[in-house]
Amino acid sequence: MRAIGNVLWFVMGGFVMGLGWWLAGLLCFLTIVGIPWGRACFVIGQFAFLPFGREAISRRELSGRDDIGTSGLGTIGNIVWFVFAGIWLAIGHVCSAIACFVTIIGIPFGIQHLKLAGIALAPIGKTIVSKEVAEASRRMGAEAVVLKARGAI
């Protein structure tokens, strides 16, 4: 089912938005300062081409610890990103979502566009993993919280 969803997605708008992400990445790479954002654009652009079966989650949620992208510097990076590129990619995804919602068959694609719009607003500190890995990391995080609440940790 994921393969069919990805093929339909790619043909019905995912290709254009993936190219939009890659264009933003190329523009970021034109400056030395923008290279971290450019790298994130290419990773998320690949996700935008074929999103079904994968998910964007916080690296903190995946690893259980903070890194530079999930710290205060990541927040500053997301603010800079939002101002220069994030808002425009998010608007593109919202417009694509509205176009998809017009048809009944396009509703799942519209929902996926809205998820990508959220990622477009603040991509720093996120990583793309399979749905199974995302579920496992959430389960492990929940187990750690329960153990901590019981005083076992």
DSSP file (Angstrom, degrees, kcal/mol; ACC not computed):
  #  RESIDUE AA STRUCTURE BP1 BP2  ACC     N-H-->O    O-->H-N    N-H-->O    O-->H-N    TCO  KAPPA ALPHA  PHI   PSI    X-CA   Y-CA   Z-CA
    1    1 A M     >        0   0    0      0, 0.0     4,-2.6     0, 0.0     5,-0.2   0.000 360.0 360.0 360.0 -37.1    0.0    0.0    0.0
    2    2 A R  H  >  +     0   0    0      1,-0.2     4,-2.8     2,-0.2     5,-0.2   0.901 360.0  52.5 -61.9 -39.9    2.9    2.4    0.8
    3    3 A A  H  > S+     0   0    0      2,-0.2     4,-2.3     1,-0.2    -1,-0.2   0.921 110.5  46.8 -63.7 -43.4    4.3    1.9   -2.7
    4    4 A I  H  > S+     0   0    0      2,-0.2     4,-2.6     1,-0.2     5,-0.2   0.926 113.2  49.6 -63.6 -44.2    1.0    2.8   -4.3
    5    5 A G  H  X S+     0   0    0     -4,-2.6     4,-2.6     1,-0.2    -2,-0.2   0.902 111.7  48.7 -60.3 -42.1    0.6    5.8   -2.1
    6    6 A N  H  X S+     0   0    0     -4,-2.8     4,-2.7     2,-0.2    -1,-0.2   0.887 111.5  48.9 -67.1 -39.0    4.2    7.0   -2.9
    7    7 A V  H  X S+     0   0    0     -4,-2.3     4,-2.1     2,-0.2     5,-0.2   0.945 114.6  44.6 -65.9 -47.1    3.7    6.6   -6.6
    8    8 A L  H  X S+     0   0    0     -4,-2.6     4,-2.4     1,-0.2    -2,-0.2   0.916 114.6  50.2 -62.2 -42.4    0.4    8.5   -6.6
    9    9 A W  H  <>S+     0   0    0     -4,-2.6     5,-3.1    -5,-0.2     6,-0.4   0.934 109.5  50.4 -59.6 -48.1    1.9   11.1   -4.3
   10   10 A F  I ><>S+     0   0    0     -4,-2.7     5,-1.5     4,-0.2     3,-0.7   0.903 115.9  41.7 -59.2 -43.7    4.9   11.6   -6.6
   11   11 A V  I 3<5S+     0   0    0     -4,-2.1    -1,-0.2     1,-0.2    -2,-0.2   0.845 113.6  52.8 -73.7 -34.4    2.8   12.0   -9.7
   12   12 A M  I 3<5S-     0   0    0     -4,-2.4    -1,-0.2    -5,-0.2    -2,-0.2  -0.093 137.5 -51.5-101.1  36.1    0.1   14.2   -8.0
   13   13 A G  I <>5S+     0   0    0     -3,-0.7     4,-1.9    36,-0.0     5,-0.2   0.145 109.3  99.4 127.7 -22.2    2.3   16.9   -6.5
   14   14 A G  I  ><S+     0   0    0     -5,-3.1     4,-2.5     1,-0.2    -4,-0.2   0.859  84.1  57.0 -64.7 -34.0    5.0   15.3   -4.4
   15   15 A F  H  ><S+     0   0    0     -5,-1.5     4,-2.1    -6,-0.4    -1,-0.2   0.922 107.5  47.3 -61.3 -44.9    7.5   15.8   -7.2
   16   16 A V  H  > S+     0   0    0     -6,-0.2     4,-1.8     1,-0.2    -2,-0.2   0.921 114.6  44.8 -66.0 -45.0    7.0   19.6   -7.4
   17   17 A M  H  X S+     0   0    0     -4,-1.9     4,-2.1     2,-0.2    -1,-0.2   0.863 110.8  54.4 -70.9 -34.3    7.2   20.1   -3.6
   18   18 A G  H  X S+     0   0    0     -4,-2.5     4,-2.2    30,-0.3    -1,-0.2   0.913 108.7  49.1 -62.1 -41.4   10.3   17.8   -3.4
   19   19 A L  H  X S+     0   0    0     -4,-2.1     4,-2.6     2,-0.2    -2,-0.2   0.864 107.2  56.4 -64.1 -35.4   11.9   20.0   -6.1
   20   20 A G  H  X S+     0   0    0     -4,-1.8     4,-2.2     2,-0.2    -2,-0.2   0.909 107.9  47.4 -61.4 -42.7   10.9   23.0   -4.0
   21   21 A W  H  X S+     0   0    0     -4,-2.1     4,-2.2     2,-0.2    -2,-0.2   0.921 112.6  48.9 -63.5 -43.6   12.8   21.6   -1.0
   22   22 A W  H  X S+     0   0    0     -4,-2.2     4,-2.4     2,-0.2    -2,-0.2   0.870 109.1  52.9 -67.2 -35.3   15.8   20.9   -3.2
   23   23 A L  H  X S+     0   0    0     -4,-2.6     4,-2.3     2,-0.2    -1,-0.2   0.924 109.1  49.3 -63.4 -43.7   15.8   24.4   -4.6
   24   24 A A  H  X S+     0   0    0     -4,-2.2     4,-2.1     1,-0.2    -2,-0.2   0.891 110.3  52.4 -61.2 -38.3   15.7   25.8   -1.1
   25   25 A G  H  X S+     0   0    0     -4,-2.2     4,-2.1     2,-0.2    -2,-0.2   0.907 108.0  49.7 -63.8 -42.2   18.7   23.6   -0.3
   26   26 A L  H  X S+     0   0    0     -4,-2.4     4,-0.7     1,-0.2    -2,-0.2   0.909 110.4  50.4 -63.2 -41.5   20.6   24.8   -3.3
   27   27 A L  H >< S+     0   0    0     -4,-2.3     3,-0.7     1,-0.2     4,-0.4   0.886 110.1  50.8 -63.6 -38.0   20.0   28.4   -2.3
   28   28 A C  H >< S+     0   0    0     -4,-2.1     3,-1.4     1,-0.2     6,-0.4   0.878 104.8  57.1 -66.2 -37.1   21.2   27.6    1.2
   29   29 A F  H 3< S+     0   0    0     -4,-2.1    -1,-0.2     1,-0.3    -2,-0.2   0.664  88.2  76.8 -70.0 -15.2   24.4   26.0   -0.1
   30   30 A L  T << S+     0   0    0     -4,-0.7     2,-0.3    -3,-0.7    -1,-0.3   0.765  97.3  51.3 -65.8 -23.5   25.2   29.3   -1.9
   31   31 A T  S <  S-     0   0    0     -3,-1.4     4,-0.2    -4,-0.4     3,-0.1  -0.855  81.0-135.2-111.3 151.1   26.3   30.7    1.5
   32   32 A I  S >  S+     0   0    0     -2,-0.3     3,-1.2     1,-0.2    -1,-0.1   0.890 107.1  55.1 -66.9 -39.3   28.7   29.0    3.9
   33   33 A V  T 3  S+     0   0    0      1,-0.2     4,-0.3     2,-0.1    -1,-0.2   0.815 103.5  55.7 -64.8 -31.4   26.3   29.8    6.8
   34   34 A G  T 3> S+     0   0    0     -6,-0.4     4,-2.6     1,-0.2    -1,-0.2   0.444  75.1 100.2 -85.1   0.3   23.4   28.1    5.1
   35   35 A I  H <> S+     0   0    0     -3,-1.2     4,-2.6    -4,-0.2     5,-0.2   0.893  80.4  51.5 -58.3 -43.7   25.0   24.7    4.6
   36   36 A P  H  > S+     0   0    0      0, 0.0     4,-1.8     0, 0.0    -1,-0.2   0.911 113.9  45.1 -60.0 -38.9   23.3   23.0    7.7
   37   37 A W  H  > S+     0   0    0     -4,-0.3     4,-2.2    -3,-0.2    -2,-0.2   0.883 111.0  54.2 -69.2 -37.4   19.9   24.2    6.5
   38   38 A G  H  X S+     0   0    0     -4,-2.6     4,-1.9     2,-0.2    -1,-0.2   0.908 107.0  50.3 -61.9 -42.6   20.8   23.1    2.9
   39   39 A R  H  X S+     0   0    0     -4,-2.6     4,-1.9     1,-0.2    -1,-0.2   0.925 110.6  49.5 -61.2 -44.4   21.6   19.6    4.1
   40   40 A A  H  X S+     0   0    0     -4,-1.8     4,-2.7     1,-0.2     5,-0.3   0.868 107.3  56.3 -62.1 -36.3   18.3   19.4    6.0
   41   41 A C  H  X S+     0   0    0     -4,-2.2     4,-2.5     1,-0.2    -1,-0.2   0.897 107.1  48.1 -62.8 -40.5   16.5   20.6    2.8
   42   42 A F  H  X S+     0   0    0     -4,-1.9     4,-1.9     2,-0.2    -1,-0.2   0.890 113.1  47.5 -69.6 -37.7   17.9   17.7    0.8
   43   43 A V  H  X S+     0   0    0     -4,-1.9     4,-1.6     2,-0.2    -2,-0.2   0.941 117.7  41.3 -66.3 -46.8   17.0   15.2    3.5
   44   44 A I  H  X S+     0   0    0     -4,-2.7     4,-2.5     1,-0.2    -2,-0.2   0.828 110.9  58.4 -72.4 -30.6   13.4   16.5    3.8
   45   45 A G  H  X S+     0   0    0     -4,-2.5     4,-1.5    -5,-0.3    -1,-0.2   0.910 105.4  49.3 -61.8 -41.9   13.2   17.0    0.1
   46   46 A Q  H  X S+     0   0    0     -4,-1.9     4,-1.5     1,-0.2    -2,-0.2   0.895 111.7  49.6 -63.1 -39.1   13.8   13.3   -0.4
   47   47 A F  H  < S+     0   0    0     -4,-1.6    -2,-0.2     1,-0.2    -1,-0.2   0.874 107.1  55.4 -64.4 -37.9   11.1   12.7    2.2
   48   48 A A  H  < S+     0   0    0     -4,-2.5   -30,-0.3     1,-0.2    -1,-0.2   0.794 104.5  54.3 -67.6 -27.9    8.8   15.0    0.3
   49   49 A F  H  < S+     0   0    0     -4,-1.5    -1,-0.2     1,-0.2    -2,-0.2   0.919 130.1  10.7 -69.4 -42.7    9.3   12.9   -2.8
   50   50 A L  S  < S+     0   0    0     -4,-1.5    -1,-0.2    -5,-0.1    -2,-0.1  -0.683  74.0 155.4-138.9  80.0    8.2    9.7   -1.1
   51   51 A P    >   +     0   0    0      0, 0.0     3,-1.9     0, 0.0     2,-0.2   0.727  37.7 103.3 -86.0 -21.5    6.7   10.3    2.3
   52   52 A F  T 3  S+     0   0    0      1,-0.3     3,-0.1   -50,-0.2   -46,-0.1  -0.436  87.6  20.9 -73.0 131.3    4.5    7.2    2.9
   53   53 A G  T 3  S+     0   0    0      1,-0.4    78,-1.9    -2,-0.2    79,-0.3   0.338 114.2  81.3  95.2  -4.0    6.0    4.7    5.3
   54   54 A R  E <   -A  130   0A   0     -3,-1.9    -1,-0.4    76,-0.3     2,-0.3  -0.870  57.6-164.6-129.3 164.5    8.4    7.2    6.8
   55   55 A E  E     -A  129   0A   0     74,-3.2    74,-2.7    -2,-0.3     2,-0.6  -0.994  21.0-124.9-149.4 149.4    8.0    9.9    9.5
   56   56 A A  E     +A  128   0A   0     -2,-0.3     2,-0.3    72,-0.2    72,-0.2  -0.873  38.8 168.2 -97.0 124.1    9.8   13.0   10.8
   57   57 A I  E     -A  127   0A   0     70,-2.6    70,-2.7    -2,-0.6     2,-0.1  -0.897  40.7 -89.5-131.4 163.1   10.5   12.8   14.5
   58   58 A S  E  >  -A  126   0A   0     -2,-0.3     4,-1.7    68,-0.2    68,-0.3  -0.450  27.4-134.0 -68.6 140.5   12.6   14.8   16.9
   59   59 A R  H  > S+     0   0    0     66,-2.9     4,-2.9     1,-0.2     6,-0.4   0.824 108.8  58.9 -65.5 -29.1   16.2   13.6   17.3
   60   60 A R  H  > S+     0   0    0     65,-0.4     4,-2.4     1,-0.2    -1,-0.2   0.912 105.7  48.3 -62.6 -42.3   15.7   13.9   21.1
   61   61 A E  H  4 S+     0   0    0      2,-0.2    -2,-0.2     1,-0.2    -1,-0.2   0.850 115.6  45.0 -66.0 -34.9   12.8   11.5   20.8
   62   62 A L  H  < S+     0   0    0     -4,-1.7    -2,-0.2     1,-0.1    -1,-0.2   0.927 126.6  25.6 -76.1 -46.4   14.9    9.1   18.8
   63   63 A S  H  < S-     0   0    0     -4,-2.9    -3,-0.2     2,-0.3    -2,-0.2   0.686  94.9-128.6 -95.9 -19.0   18.1    9.1   20.8
   64   64 A G  S  < S+     0   0    0     -4,-2.4     2,-0.3    -5,-0.4    -4,-0.1   0.570  79.3  79.7  81.8   8.3   16.8   10.1   24.2
   65   65 A R  S    S-     0   0    0     -6,-0.4    -2,-0.3    -5,-0.1    -1,-0.3  -0.958  80.1-103.4-144.0 162.0   19.3   12.9   24.5
   66   66 A D        +     0   0    0     -2,-0.3     2,-0.2    -3,-0.1     5,-0.0  -0.490  33.4 177.0 -83.1 154.5   19.8   16.5   23.3
   67   67 A D    >>  -     0   0    0     -2,-0.2     3,-0.8    58,-0.0     4,-0.6  -0.791  51.8 -78.1-139.4-174.0   22.2   17.6   20.6
   68   68 A I  G >4 S+     0   0    0      1,-0.3     6,-0.7    -2,-0.2     3,-0.6   0.838 128.5  51.1 -61.6 -33.6   23.0   20.9   18.9
   69   69 A G  G 34 S+     0   0    0      1,-0.2    -1,-0.3     4,-0.1    57,-0.0   0.723 112.3  45.2 -77.2 -20.7   19.8   20.8   16.8
   70   70 A T  G <4 S+     0   0    0     -3,-0.8    -1,-0.2     4,-0.1    -2,-0.2   0.357 104.5  78.5-102.5   5.0   17.5   20.1   19.7
   71   71 A S  S <X S-     0   0    0     -4,-0.6     4,-1.5    -3,-0.6     3,-0.3  -0.159 107.0 -76.2 -96.0-166.8   19.1   22.7   22.0
   72   72 A G  H  > S+     0   0    0      1,-0.2     4,-2.1     2,-0.2     5,-0.2   0.839 130.9  58.6 -62.0 -34.2   18.7   26.4   22.1
   73   73 A L  H  > S+     0   0    0      1,-0.2     4,-2.5     2,-0.2    -1,-0.2   0.869 103.1  53.3 -64.2 -35.5   20.9   26.8   19.1
   74   74 A G  H  > S+     0   0    0     -6,-0.7     4,-2.3    -3,-0.3    -1,-0.2   0.875 106.8  52.2 -64.7 -37.2   18.4   24.6   17.2
   75   75 A T  H  X S+     0   0    0     -4,-1.5     4,-1.9     2,-0.2    -2,-0.2   0.917 110.3  47.4 -64.3 -43.3   15.6   26.9   18.2
   76   76 A I  H  X S+     0   0    0     -4,-2.1     4,-2.4     1,-0.2    -2,-0.2   0.915 111.4  52.1 -63.1 -42.2   17.6   29.9   16.9
   77   77 A G  H  X S+     0   0    0     -4,-2.5     4,-2.6     1,-0.2    -2,-0.2   0.888 108.4  50.8 -60.2 -39.9   18.3   28.0   13.7
   78   78 A N  H  X S+     0   0    0     -4,-2.3     4,-2.7     2,-0.2    -1,-0.2   0.857 108.7  51.7 -67.2 -34.8   14.6   27.3   13.3
   79   79 A I  H  X S+     0   0    0     -4,-1.9     4,-2.0     2,-0.2    -2,-0.2   0.939 112.1  45.5 -66.2 -46.2   13.7   30.9   13.7
   80   80 A V  H  X S+     0   0    0     -4,-2.4     4,-2.0     1,-0.2     5,-0.2   0.930 114.4  49.6 -60.4 -45.3   16.2   32.0   11.0
   81   81 A W  H  X>S+     0   0    0     -4,-2.6     4,-3.0     1,-0.2     5,-3.0   0.925 108.2  53.4 -58.6 -47.3   14.9   29.2    8.8
   82   82 A F  I  <>S+     0   0    0     -4,-2.7     5,-1.7     1,-0.2     6,-0.2   0.904 110.6  46.8 -55.8 -45.3   11.3   30.3    9.3
   83   83 A V  I  <5S+     0   0    0     -4,-2.0    -1,-0.2     1,-0.2    -2,-0.2   0.907 122.0  32.4 -66.2 -43.6   12.0   33.8    8.3
   84   84 A F  I  <5S-     0   0    0     -4,-2.0    -2,-0.2    -5,-0.2    -1,-0.2   0.829 140.7 -13.7 -90.7 -33.0   14.0   33.0    5.1
   85   85 A A  I  X5S+     0   0    0     -4,-3.0     4,-2.1    -5,-0.2     3,-0.3   0.605 111.6  77.8-140.7 -32.1   12.6   29.8    3.7
   86   86 A G  I  ><S+     0   0    0     -5,-3.0     4,-2.5     1,-0.2    -4,-0.2   0.880  94.9  51.6 -59.1 -43.5   10.3   27.9    6.1
   87   87 A I  H  ><S+     0   0    0     -5,-1.7     4,-2.3    -6,-0.3    -1,-0.2   0.883 110.6  49.7 -62.7 -37.7    7.2   30.1    5.6
   88   88 A W  H  > S+     0   0    0     -3,-0.3     4,-1.9    -6,-0.2    -1,-0.2   0.902 112.4  45.6 -71.5 -40.8    7.4   29.9    1.8
   89   89 A L  H  X S+     0   0    0     -4,-2.1     4,-2.2     2,-0.2    -2,-0.2   0.895 112.9  52.0 -67.0 -38.6    7.7   26.1    1.8
   90   90 A A  H  X S+     0   0    0     -4,-2.5     4,-2.6    -5,-0.3    -2,-0.2   0.916 108.1  50.8 -63.4 -42.4    4.9   25.8    4.3
   91   91 A I  H  X S+     0   0    0     -4,-2.3     4,-2.6     1,-0.2     5,-0.2   0.910 109.1  52.0 -61.1 -41.5    2.7   28.0    2.1
   92   92 A G  H  X S+     0   0    0     -4,-1.9     4,-2.1     1,-0.2    -1,-0.2   0.907 111.5  46.3 -60.2 -42.5    3.4   25.8   -0.8
   93   93 A H  H  X S+     0   0    0     -4,-2.2     4,-2.4     2,-0.2    -2,-0.2   0.887 111.9  50.6 -69.0 -38.1    2.4   22.7    1.1
   94   94 A V  H  X S+     0   0    0     -4,-2.6     4,-2.4     2,-0.2    -2,-0.2   0.919 111.2  48.5 -66.0 -42.4   -0.8   24.3    2.5
   95   95 A C  H  X S+     0   0    0     -4,-2.6     4,-2.1     1,-0.2    -2,-0.2   0.908 112.7  48.6 -62.7 -41.1   -1.8   25.4   -1.1
   96   96 A S  H  X S+     0   0    0     -4,-2.1     4,-2.1    -5,-0.2    -2,-0.2   0.889 110.0  52.7 -64.7 -38.4   -1.1   21.8   -2.3
   97   97 A A  H  X S+     0   0    0     -4,-2.4     4,-2.5     2,-0.2    -2,-0.2   0.920 107.6  50.4 -63.2 -43.8   -3.1   20.4    0.6
   98   98 A I  H  X S+     0   0    0     -4,-2.4     4,-0.8     1,-0.2    -1,-0.2   0.917 110.3  50.1 -60.9 -43.1   -6.1   22.6   -0.3
   99   99 A A  H  < S+     0   0    0     -4,-2.1     3,-0.5     1,-0.2     4,-0.4   0.878 112.4  47.7 -62.7 -37.2   -5.9   21.4   -3.9
  100  100 A C  H >< S+     0   0    0     -4,-2.1     3,-1.2     1,-0.2     6,-0.4   0.865 104.4  59.7 -71.7 -35.8   -5.8   17.8   -2.7
  101  101 A F  H 3< S+     0   0    0     -4,-2.5    -1,-0.2     1,-0.2    -2,-0.2   0.674  87.6  76.6 -67.8 -15.7   -8.7   18.3   -0.3
  102  102 A V  T 3< S+     0   0    0     -4,-0.8     2,-0.3    -3,-0.5    -1,-0.2   0.853  96.9  49.8 -63.1 -33.9  -10.9   19.2   -3.2
  103  103 A T  S <  S-     0   0    0     -3,-1.2     4,-0.3    -4,-0.4     3,-0.1  -0.751  81.5-131.8-105.1 154.2  -11.2   15.6   -4.2
  104  104 A I  S >  S+     0   0    0     -2,-0.3     3,-1.4     1,-0.2    -1,-0.1   0.911 108.6  52.4 -68.5 -42.2  -12.0   12.7   -2.0
  105  105 A I  T 3  S+     0   0    0      1,-0.3     4,-0.3     2,-0.1    -1,-0.2   0.738 105.0  58.2 -67.3 -21.0   -9.1   10.6   -3.2
  106  106 A G  T 3> S+     0   0    0     -6,-0.4     4,-2.4     1,-0.2    -1,-0.3   0.507  76.6  94.4 -87.3  -4.2   -6.7   13.4   -2.5
  107  107 A I  H <> S+     0   0    0     -3,-1.4     4,-2.4    -4,-0.3     5,-0.2   0.912  84.6  49.1 -58.6 -46.9   -7.6   13.7    1.3
  108  108 A P  H  > S+     0   0    0      0, 0.0     4,-1.9     0, 0.0    -1,-0.2   0.880 112.7  49.7 -60.3 -34.3   -4.7   11.5    2.5
  109  109 A F  H  > S+     0   0    0     -4,-0.3     4,-2.2     2,-0.2    -2,-0.2   0.880 108.7  52.2 -70.1 -37.6   -2.3   13.5    0.3
  110  110 A G  H  X S+     0   0    0     -4,-2.4     4,-2.0     2,-0.2    -1,-0.2   0.902 108.3  51.1 -63.4 -41.1   -3.6   16.7    1.7
  111  111 A I  H  X S+     0   0    0     -4,-2.4     4,-1.9     1,-0.2    -2,-0.2   0.909 109.8  50.2 -61.9 -41.9   -3.0   15.5    5.2
  112  112 A Q  H  X S+     0   0    0     -4,-1.9     4,-2.3     1,-0.2    -2,-0.2   0.887 107.8  53.3 -65.1 -38.2    0.5   14.5    4.3
  113  113 A H  H  X S+     0   0    0     -4,-2.2     4,-2.1     1,-0.2    -1,-0.2   0.891 107.3  51.7 -62.0 -39.1    1.1   18.0    2.8
  114  114 A L  H  X S+     0   0    0     -4,-2.0     4,-1.8     2,-0.2    -1,-0.2   0.880 108.4  51.0 -66.6 -36.8   -0.1   19.5    6.1
  115  115 A K  H  X S+     0   0    0     -4,-1.9     4,-1.8     1,-0.2    -2,-0.2   0.921 111.3  48.2 -62.9 -43.3    2.4   17.4    8.0
  116  116 A L  H  X S+     0   0    0     -4,-2.3     4,-2.4     1,-0.2    -2,-0.2   0.831 106.2  57.6 -67.4 -31.5    5.2   18.5    5.6
  117  117 A A  H  X S+     0   0    0     -4,-2.1     4,-1.2     2,-0.2    -1,-0.2   0.905 106.0  50.2 -63.8 -40.3    4.0   22.2    6.2
  118  118 A G  H  X S+     0   0    0     -4,-1.8     4,-0.9     1,-0.2     3,-0.3   0.901 111.3  47.8 -63.1 -41.0    4.6   21.7    9.9
  119  119 A I  H >< S+     0   0    0     -4,-1.8     3,-0.5     1,-0.2    -2,-0.2   0.879 105.9  59.6 -65.6 -37.7    8.1   20.3    9.2
  120  120 A A  H 3< S+     0   0    0     -4,-2.4    -1,-0.2     1,-0.2    -2,-0.2   0.801 101.1  55.5 -62.5 -28.5    8.8   23.2    6.8
  121  121 A L  H 3< S+     0   0    0     -4,-1.2    -1,-0.2    -3,-0.3    -2,-0.2   0.831 129.4   7.5 -74.8 -31.6    8.2   25.7    9.7
  122  122 A A    <<  +     0   0    0     -4,-0.9    -1,-0.2    -3,-0.5    -2,-0.2  -0.535  68.9 153.1-151.5  77.8   10.8   24.1   12.0
  123  123 A P    >   +     0   0    0      0, 0.0     3,-1.6     0, 0.0     2,-0.2   0.691  42.4 104.2 -85.0 -17.7   13.0   21.3   10.4
  124  124 A I  T 3  S+     0   0    0      1,-0.3     3,-0.1   -50,-0.2   -46,-0.1  -0.456  85.0  24.2 -70.0 131.8   16.1   21.7   12.6
  125  125 A G  T 3  S+     0   0    0      1,-0.4   -66,-2.9    -2,-0.2   -65,-0.4   0.456 101.1 109.7  93.7   3.5   16.4   18.9   15.2
  126  126 A K  E <   -A   58   0A   0     -3,-1.6    -1,-0.4   -68,-0.3     2,-0.3  -0.767  45.4-168.3-109.0 156.7   14.2   16.5   13.2
  127  127 A T  E     -A   57   0A   0    -70,-2.7   -70,-2.6    -2,-0.3     2,-0.5  -0.969  22.0-121.2-139.2 156.2   15.2   13.3   11.4
  128  128 A I  E     +A   56   0A   0     -2,-0.3     2,-0.3   -72,-0.2   -72,-0.2  -0.872  40.7 158.1-103.1 124.8   13.4   11.1    9.0
  129  129 A V  E     -A   55   0A   0    -74,-2.7   -74,-3.2    -2,-0.5     2,-0.0  -0.868  45.2 -83.4-136.1 168.9   12.9    7.4   10.0
  130  130 A S  E  >  -A   54   0A   0     -2,-0.3     4,-2.3   -76,-0.3   -76,-0.3  -0.338  42.7-111.1 -69.4 158.7   10.6    4.5    9.0
  131  131 A K  H  > S+     0   0    0    -78,-1.9     4,-2.4     1,-0.2     5,-0.2   0.866 118.7  55.1 -58.0 -37.4    7.2    4.4   10.8
  132  132 A E  H  > S+     0   0    0    -79,-0.3     4,-2.4     2,-0.2    -1,-0.2   0.909 108.2  46.8 -65.4 -42.7    8.4    1.3   12.6
  133  133 A V  H  > S+     0   0    0      2,-0.2     4,-2.5     1,-0.2    -1,-0.2   0.904 111.8  51.7 -65.9 -40.9   11.5    3.0   14.1
  134  134 A A  H  X S+     0   0    0     -4,-2.3     4,-2.0     2,-0.2    -2,-0.2   0.920 111.3  47.3 -61.3 -44.1    9.4    6.0   15.1
  135  135 A E  H  X S+     0   0    0     -4,-2.4     4,-2.3     1,-0.2    -2,-0.2   0.907 112.1  50.0 -64.4 -42.4    6.9    3.8   16.9
  136  136 A A  H  X S+     0   0    0     -4,-2.4     4,-2.5     1,-0.2    -2,-0.2   0.898 110.2  49.7 -64.5 -40.2    9.7    1.9   18.6
  137  137 A S  H  X S+     0   0    0     -4,-2.5     4,-2.2     2,-0.2    -1,-0.2   0.882 111.5  49.0 -68.1 -36.4   11.4    5.1   19.8
  138  138 A R  H  X S+     0   0    0     -4,-2.0     4,-2.4    -5,-0.2    -2,-0.2   0.906 111.4  49.8 -66.3 -40.7    8.1    6.4   21.2
  139  139 A R  H  X S+     0   0    0     -4,-2.3     4,-2.3     2,-0.2    -2,-0.2   0.923 112.0  47.4 -63.6 -44.2    7.4    3.1   23.0
  140  140 A M  H  X S+     0   0    0     -4,-2.5     4,-2.1     1,-0.2    -1,-0.2   0.888 111.6  51.1 -65.6 -38.6   10.9    3.1   24.5
  141  141 A G  H  X S+     0   0    0     -4,-2.2     4,-1.9     2,-0.2    -1,-0.2   0.903 110.5  48.6 -63.3 -41.5   10.5    6.8   25.6
  142  142 A A  H  X S+     0   0    0     -4,-2.4     4,-2.2     2,-0.2    -2,-0.2   0.897 110.1  51.5 -66.0 -40.5    7.2    6.0   27.2
  143  143 A E  H  X S+     0   0    0     -4,-2.3     4,-2.5     1,-0.2    -2,-0.2   0.894 108.5  51.8 -63.2 -39.4    8.7    3.0   29.0
  144  144 A A  H  X S+     0   0    0     -4,-2.1     4,-2.2     2,-0.2    -1,-0.2   0.890 109.3  50.0 -64.4 -39.2   11.5    5.2   30.3
  145  145 A V  H  X S+     0   0    0     -4,-1.9     4,-2.3     2,-0.2    -2,-0.2   0.905 111.3  48.7 -65.4 -41.7    9.0    7.8   31.6
  146  146 A V  H  X S+     0   0    0     -4,-2.2     4,-1.9     2,-0.2    -2,-0.2   0.927 112.1  48.2 -64.5 -45.2    7.0    5.0   33.4
  147  147 A L  H  X>S+     0   0    0     -4,-2.5     5,-2.3     1,-0.2     6,-0.8   0.884 112.1  49.6 -62.5 -38.5   10.2    3.6   35.0
  148  148 A K  H ><5S+     0   0    0     -4,-2.2     3,-0.7     1,-0.2    -1,-0.2   0.895 109.5  51.6 -67.2 -39.9   11.3    7.0   36.1
  149  149 A A  H 3<5S+     0   0    0     -4,-2.3    -1,-0.2     1,-0.2    -2,-0.2   0.838 109.1  50.9 -65.8 -32.9    7.8    7.7   37.6
  150  150 A R  H 3<5S-     0   0    0     -4,-1.9    -1,-0.2    -5,-0.2    -2,-0.2   0.581 116.0-116.3 -79.9  -9.6    8.0    4.4   39.6
  151  151 A G  T <<5S+     0   0    0     -3,-0.7    -3,-0.2    -4,-0.5    -2,-0.1   0.622  80.4 124.5  84.8  12.9   11.4    5.3   40.9
  152  152 A A      <       0   0    0     -5,-2.3    -4,-0.2     1,-0.2    -5,-0.1   0.693 360.0 360.0 -79.0 -18.3   13.2    2.4   39.1
  153  153 A I              0   0    0     -6,-0.8    -1,-0.2    -9,-0.1    -5,-0.1   0.411 360.0 360.0-106.2 360.0   15.6    4.7   37.3
